[in-house]
Amino acid sequence: LPLSKFLILPISINTSWQRRVVEDGKVEDFDGFKVFSVTDEKIENRFSISMTSSSSIKRGCWYDAYLSPRSMVFDGDLTAVKGHGYLSYDLETEKMRWSQSLDENNAAKCYSYWG
C-alpha cells in the first residue's frame, strides 16, 4: 500500500504435504497473512494474522470449500478473506477488530481444512 507503506502477503503452511519449522522448533499449520512495513531502506516483519489456530486446522470440522486469499484496506483497517472465514485488523495497533468463521456451526459434513 503506497500511502501506509504496508505489504500484506497471504501465507499457508500445510504440514500434511510439507514440513516447516517455526521459531520454537515445533512444526505447525498456519493459514493467514504476514504484514510487513516497507520503507526505502528496508522491509520489516510487523505481525502475523492467523485465520484460525493450528489445532483447529487439524481437529476442526470444515466444509469442503476454501476461499482464495483477498485483502482490502480502508482507512487503516484491513479486511482479509481466506480459507474458511474473514476478519478485520487495525493496522496501526495490530489488534483484531472482529472475525467470522464461515464454518462456525458446521457439524453435518467434515472435511480437511485445506479443502
Phi, psi and chi 1 to 4 in degrees:
 res  aa     phi    psi   chi1   chi2   chi3   chi4
   1 LEU       -  116.2  -61.0  167.6      -      -
   2 PRO   -63.9  -35.2    7.1  -10.8      -      -
   3 LEU   -78.3  -43.7  -64.6  176.8      -      -
   4 SER   -88.8  -15.0   62.5      -      -      -
   5 LYS    65.0   39.4  -54.1  -72.1 -173.4 -178.2
   6 PHE  -110.8  145.7  -73.4  112.0      -      -
   7 LEU  -119.5  126.0  172.7   63.6      -      -
   8 ILE  -119.7  115.8  -57.4  160.1      -      -
   9 LEU  -118.4  133.5  -64.3  177.0      -      -
  10 PRO   -73.9  139.5   23.9  -29.2      -      -
  11 ILE  -132.1  133.6  -55.4  -71.7      -      -
  12 SER  -130.9  128.2  -64.1      -      -      -
  13 ILE  -124.0  107.6  -61.0  172.6      -      -
  14 ASN  -108.2  103.4  178.4  -11.1      -      -
  15 THR   -74.5   -6.9   60.3      -      -      -
  16 SER   -74.2  -19.8   66.6      -      -      -
  17 TRP  -125.8   -4.7   58.1  -89.9      -      -
  18 GLN  -152.4  149.7   67.5 -174.2   32.7      -
  19 ARG  -106.1  125.2  -54.3  -57.4  -81.8  177.7
  20 ARG  -127.6  141.4  -62.3  -72.8  170.4  108.5
  21 VAL  -107.0  127.7  177.9      -      -      -
  22 VAL   -90.0  176.5  -66.9      -      -      -
  23 GLU   -54.3  -37.6  -67.6  162.5    7.9      -
  24 ASP   -87.2    4.1   61.9    1.6      -      -
  25 GLY    92.9   -4.8      -      -      -      -
  26 LYS   -89.0  149.0  -66.6 -170.8  -57.1 -173.3
  27 VAL   -92.6  126.1  176.4      -      -      -
  28 GLU  -138.7  149.5  -66.2 -176.7  -12.0      -
  29 ASP   -77.9  148.9  -71.1  -64.3      -      -
  30 PHE  -147.3  136.0  177.7   80.5      -      -
  31 ASP  -138.4  114.9 -165.8   34.0      -      -
  32 GLY   175.0 -143.1      -      -      -      -
  33 PHE  -137.0  152.6  -64.6   83.5      -      -
  34 LYS  -112.0  134.6  -70.4  -75.6 -129.7  173.3
  35 VAL  -111.1  126.6  178.8      -      -      -
  36 PHE  -118.0  146.8  -61.0   86.9      -      -
  37 SER   -98.0  141.2   62.5      -      -      -
  38 VAL  -124.5  127.6  179.1      -      -      -
  39 THR  -126.1  176.9   66.0      -      -      -
  40 ASP   -65.7  -23.7  -69.4  -23.1      -      -
  41 GLU   -93.8  -32.2  -66.9   79.2   36.2      -
  42 LYS  -160.3  166.0   60.6 -175.2  169.8 -177.9
  43 ILE  -120.0  124.9  -61.8  173.9      -      -
  44 GLU  -121.4  138.8  -71.2 -175.8  -64.3      -
  45 ASN   -70.4  120.9 -176.4   14.9      -      -
  46 ARG   -91.4  -59.4  -72.0  -80.7  -57.3  -92.5
  47 PHE  -164.4  166.6   63.4  102.9      -      -
  48 SER  -109.4  147.2  -62.8      -      -      -
  49 ILE  -120.3  116.7  -62.8  171.2      -      -
  50 SER   -99.7  132.7 -179.4      -      -      -
  51 MET   -75.8  -25.1  -61.0  -55.6  -70.3      -
  52 THR  -163.7  170.1 -169.0      -      -      -
  53 SER   -79.6  158.5   69.1      -      -      -
  54 SER   -60.1  -40.3  178.7      -      -      -
  55 SER   -67.4  -35.5   61.7      -      -      -
  56 SER   -67.5  -35.0  -69.3      -      -      -
  57 ILE   -60.1  -43.2  -71.2  173.5      -      -
  58 LYS   -75.9  -36.4  -72.2 -179.2  174.6   41.5
  59 ARG  -112.2   -4.8  -65.3 -177.1 -161.0   94.2
  60 GLY   -74.7  170.6      -      -      -      -
  61 CYS  -110.4  110.8 -173.4      -      -      -
  62 TRP  -119.5  147.0  -52.9  101.4      -      -
  63 TYR   -67.8  165.5  -71.1  110.1      -      -
  64 ASP   -87.8   17.5   61.7  -15.2      -      -
  65 ALA  -109.2  154.0      -      -      -      -
  66 TYR  -141.2  121.0 -177.4   87.0      -      -
  67 LEU   -75.5  134.0  -63.6  169.6      -      -
  68 SER   -67.6  146.5  -63.2      -      -      -
  69 PRO   -68.8  136.9   20.7  -26.6      -      -
  70 ARG  -144.1  144.7  -59.5  -74.2 -175.2  -96.2
  71 SER  -139.6  139.5   60.4      -      -      -
  72 MET  -135.5  141.5  -59.0  156.7  -83.4      -
  73 VAL  -122.9  127.5  177.0      -      -      -
  74 PHE  -130.8  118.9  -58.0   99.3      -      -
  75 ASP    51.9   40.5  -63.6  -35.4      -      -
  76 GLY    83.9    0.1      -      -      -      -
  77 ASP  -105.3  125.4  -69.2  -31.1      -      -
  78 LEU   -90.7  128.3  165.9   69.5      -      -
  79 THR  -111.2  123.6  -60.2      -      -      -
  80 ALA  -123.6  140.4      -      -      -      -
  81 VAL  -124.4  131.7  176.2      -      -      -
  82 LYS  -173.3  141.3 -170.4  172.2 -168.0  -67.3
  83 GLY    70.0 -105.7      -      -      -      -
  84 HIS  -124.5   25.0  -63.3  -91.5      -      -
  85 GLY  -172.6 -173.4      -      -      -      -
  86 TYR  -146.4  157.8   52.0   96.5      -      -
  87 LEU  -157.1  171.2   49.3   73.0      -      -
  88 SER  -133.0  138.3  177.6      -      -      -
  89 TYR  -129.1  145.5  -96.7   78.1      -      -
  90 ASP   -84.9  117.0 -177.4  -49.3      -      -
  91 LEU   -68.8  -27.6  -71.9  172.7      -      -
  92 GLU   -77.1  -45.5  -71.1  -57.7  -41.2      -
  93 THR   -87.8  -14.5   64.6      -      -      -
  94 GLU    63.8   28.0  -57.7  176.7   10.5      -
  95 LYS  -109.7  141.0  -58.7 -128.0 -174.9  -85.2
  96 MET   -70.2  136.3 -176.4 -173.6  -55.0      -
  97 ARG   -93.4  -44.3  -62.2 -179.2   64.4 -119.2
  98 TRP  -164.0  162.9   49.8  -98.5      -      -
  99 SER  -149.1  157.3   67.7      -      -      -
 100 GLN  -145.0  124.7  179.0   64.0   50.1      -
 101 SER   -92.2  132.3  169.0      -      -      -
 102 LEU   -79.4  -11.8  -61.3  174.9      -      -
 103 ASP  -108.5   17.2  -63.5  -43.2      -      -
 104 GLU   -52.5  -43.6 -172.0  171.2    4.2      -
 105 ASN  -110.2   21.6  -62.8  -45.3      -      -
 106 ASN   -76.3  122.8  178.5   32.3      -      -
 107 ALA  -139.5   -6.0      -      -      -      -
 108 ALA   -76.8  -46.5      -      -      -      -
 109 LYS  -132.1  125.1  -65.0 -176.5  179.2  179.5
 110 CYS  -113.6  123.3  -67.6      -      -      -
 111 TYR  -126.2  172.7  -64.6   92.1      -      -
 112 SER   -62.9  146.8  162.2      -      -      -
 113 TYR   -55.1  -39.4 -179.7   85.7      -      -
 114 TRP   -79.0    3.1  -56.2  105.1      -      -
 115 GLY    81.3      -      -      -      -      -
